[in-house]
């Protein structure tokens, strides 16, 4: 992807974009990227599903519900 990067004084951007107060009167780096569907898609918040894939939940083994050995309980202070 082609881009342009330049270090300039933030006052040069007055009237073009709104600069946050913390960046005013400072040297900033301006990066210009082409806008295309891939970039705009990357900027959208992504929805992520945590856990197992839908419908692919493995069954729990019967031993999952067994009490822990006494030494493990003691190690955890239980």
Backbone as CSV, one residue per row, in Angstrom:
resi,resn,N_x,N_y,N_z,CA_x,CA_y,CA_z,C_x,C_y,C_z
1,UNK,0.852,-1.161,0.000,0.000,0.000,0.000,0.902,1.230,0.000
2,UNK,0.563,2.163,-0.826,1.328,3.395,-0.933,0.819,4.393,0.101
3,UNK,1.724,5.165,0.707,1.338,6.171,1.688,2.350,7.293,1.686
4,UNK,2.005,8.405,2.336,2.897,9.551,2.467,2.970,9.896,3.947
5,UNK,4.160,10.182,4.431,4.363,10.550,5.820,5.241,11.791,5.865
6,UNK,4.837,12.767,6.691,5.624,13.992,6.785,5.522,14.555,8.193
7,UNK,6.624,15.064,8.717,6.646,15.706,10.019,6.427,17.197,9.803
8,UNK,5.395,17.759,10.463,5.052,19.171,10.285,4.632,19.760,11.617
9,UNK,4.515,21.084,11.662,3.964,21.756,12.827,2.457,21.626,12.795
10,UNK,1.850,21.338,13.927,0.409,21.109,13.956,-0.375,22.351,13.552
11,UNK,0.217,23.538,13.668,-0.490,24.763,13.271,-0.758,24.796,11.767
12,UNK,0.004,24.021,10.973,-0.226,23.955,9.529,-1.544,23.256,9.204
13,UNK,-2.111,22.552,10.166,-3.366,21.836,9.948,-4.586,22.631,10.399
14,UNK,-4.382,23.849,10.920,-5.505,24.698,11.324,-6.435,24.923,10.139
15,UNK,-7.711,24.755,10.384,-8.701,24.944,9.332,-8.893,23.720,8.448
16,UNK,-8.050,22.706,8.608,-8.182,21.475,7.821,-8.826,20.385,8.667
17,UNK,-8.246,20.132,9.831,-8.824,19.180,10.776,-8.716,19.778,12.173
18,UNK,-9.550,19.292,13.077,-9.509,19.770,14.451,-8.410,19.026,15.201
19,UNK,-7.505,19.777,15.773,-6.376,19.203,16.505,-6.716,19.198,18.000
20,UNK,-6.524,18.073,18.685,-6.755,18.048,20.140,-5.820,19.034,20.839
21,UNK,-6.258,19.603,21.944,-5.429,20.596,22.652,-4.026,20.092,22.998
22,UNK,-3.890,18.811,23.284,-2.566,18.283,23.664,-1.595,18.234,22.486
23,UNK,-2.105,18.346,21.261,-1.229,18.296,20.089,-1.019,19.665,19.443
24,UNK,-1.668,20.697,19.972,-1.527,22.035,19.395,-0.143,22.585,19.688
25,UNK,0.377,23.335,18.702,1.691,23.986,18.815,2.811,22.985,19.075
26,UNK,2.698,21.834,18.452,3.725,20.795,18.573,4.061,20.274,17.190
27,UNK,5.169,19.600,17.082,5.529,18.916,15.857,4.812,17.573,15.858
28,UNK,4.138,17.275,14.751,3.370,16.026,14.650,3.758,15.316,13.359
29,UNK,3.415,14.062,13.284,3.642,13.287,12.068,2.302,13.109,11.374
30,UNK,2.251,13.520,10.123,1.047,13.395,9.311,1.235,12.211,8.380
31,UNK,0.288,11.277,8.425,0.347,10.086,7.578,-0.904,10.071,6.716
32,UNK,-0.725,9.968,5.415,-1.849,9.922,4.487,-1.890,8.546,3.855
33,UNK,-3.030,7.872,4.053,-3.239,6.533,3.519,-4.391,6.576,2.530
34,UNK,-4.340,5.742,1.502,-5.484,5.688,0.593,-6.666,5.020,1.291
35,UNK,-7.856,5.519,1.021,-9.048,4.912,1.591,-9.583,3.884,0.617
36,UNK,-9.665,2.656,1.091,-10.281,1.611,0.281,-11.094,0.738,1.211
37,UNK,-11.815,-0.184,0.666,-12.705,-1.025,1.482,-11.943,-1.800,2.539
38,UNK,-10.741,-2.256,2.223,-9.984,-3.040,3.197,-9.639,-2.215,4.423
39,UNK,-9.209,-0.956,4.212,-8.836,-0.103,5.342,-10.070,0.250,6.146
40,UNK,-11.165,0.633,5.476,-12.359,1.008,6.222,-12.933,-0.186,6.975
41,UNK,-12.807,-1.385,6.446,-13.265,-2.574,7.150,-12.414,-2.827,8.388
42,UNK,-11.109,-2.556,8.292,-10.226,-2.773,9.436,-10.541,-1.782,10.553
43,UNK,-11.038,-0.597,10.220,-11.318,0.415,11.224,-12.637,0.175,11.941
44,UNK,-13.510,-0.649,11.386,-14.784,-0.950,12.027,-14.549,-1.859,13.231
45,UNK,-15.314,-1.645,14.311,-15.174,-2.554,15.460,-15.529,-3.984,15.049
46,UNK,-14.722,-4.903,15.486,-14.936,-6.312,15.148,-15.702,-6.990,16.269
47,UNK,-16.680,-7.811,15.908,-17.397,-8.609,16.898,-16.703,-9.955,16.999
48,UNK,-16.345,-10.317,18.204,-15.664,-11.587,18.415,-16.519,-12.478,19.300
49,UNK,-16.588,-13.728,18.934,-17.310,-14.688,19.756,-16.286,-15.420,20.605
50,UNK,-16.465,-15.325,21.903,-15.550,-15.997,22.809,-16.057,-17.392,23.107
51,UNK,-15.153,-18.271,23.393,-15.538,-19.629,23.760,-15.432,-20.579,22.588
52,UNK,-16.244,-21.611,22.618,-16.207,-22.636,21.591,-16.986,-22.197,20.364
53,UNK,-16.654,-22.799,19.238,-17.441,-22.561,18.036,-18.865,-23.035,18.272
54,UNK,-19.772,-22.353,17.654,-21.182,-22.672,17.848,-21.459,-24.117,17.437
55,UNK,-22.044,-24.874,18.344,-22.414,-26.249,18.044,-21.286,-27.248,18.181
56,UNK,-20.097,-26.803,18.624,-18.950,-27.706,18.723,-18.449,-27.725,20.166
57,UNK,-19.345,-27.871,21.106,-18.967,-27.905,22.517,-18.688,-29.356,22.896
58,UNK,-17.441,-29.645,23.299,-17.135,-31.031,23.665,-17.824,-31.408,24.969
59,UNK,-18.272,-32.642,25.098,-18.930,-33.064,26.349,-17.902,-33.157,27.477
60,UNK,-18.344,-32.851,28.689,-17.454,-32.964,29.845,-17.357,-34.421,30.263
61,UNK,-16.142,-34.884,30.583,-16.018,-36.268,31.050,-16.607,-36.397,32.452
62,UNK,-17.031,-37.590,32.814,-17.603,-37.823,34.142,-16.615,-37.465,35.243
63,UNK,-15.316,-37.646,34.983,-14.301,-37.354,36.001,-14.205,-35.858,36.303
64,UNK,-14.780,-35.022,35.460,-14.755,-33.569,35.682,-15.436,-33.221,37.003
65,UNK,-16.454,-33.991,37.366,-17.233,-33.691,38.552,-16.721,-34.400,39.803
66,UNK,-15.660,-35.197,39.682,-15.078,-35.874,40.841,-14.387,-34.855,41.737
67,UNK,-14.377,-35.145,43.028,-13.701,-34.267,43.968,-12.195,-34.329,43.714
68,UNK,-11.525,-33.189,43.918,-10.079,-33.150,43.747,-9.403,-33.980,44.831
69,UNK,-8.227,-34.517,44.525,-7.477,-35.251,45.556,-7.159,-34.324,46.734
70,UNK,-7.014,-34.904,47.923,-6.784,-34.127,49.146,-5.546,-33.225,49.022
71,UNK,-4.493,-33.731,48.393,-3.257,-32.924,48.259,-3.496,-31.674,47.419
72,UNK,-4.345,-31.762,46.389,-4.678,-30.590,45.579,-5.501,-29.592,46.387
73,UNK,-6.453,-30.098,47.190,-7.264,-29.234,48.019,-6.401,-28.484,49.014
74,UNK,-5.435,-29.187,49.600,-4.536,-28.554,50.581,-3.641,-27.504,49.904
75,UNK,-3.199,-27.796,48.692,-2.343,-26.840,47.977,-3.080,-25.529,47.728
76,UNK,-4.377,-25.593,47.539,-5.189,-24.397,47.303,-5.771,-23.843,48.601
77,UNK,-5.463,-24.469,49.717,-5.951,-23.997,51.008,-7.430,-24.237,51.207
78,UNK,-7.948,-25.301,50.582,-9.380,-25.601,50.708,-9.614,-26.742,51.668
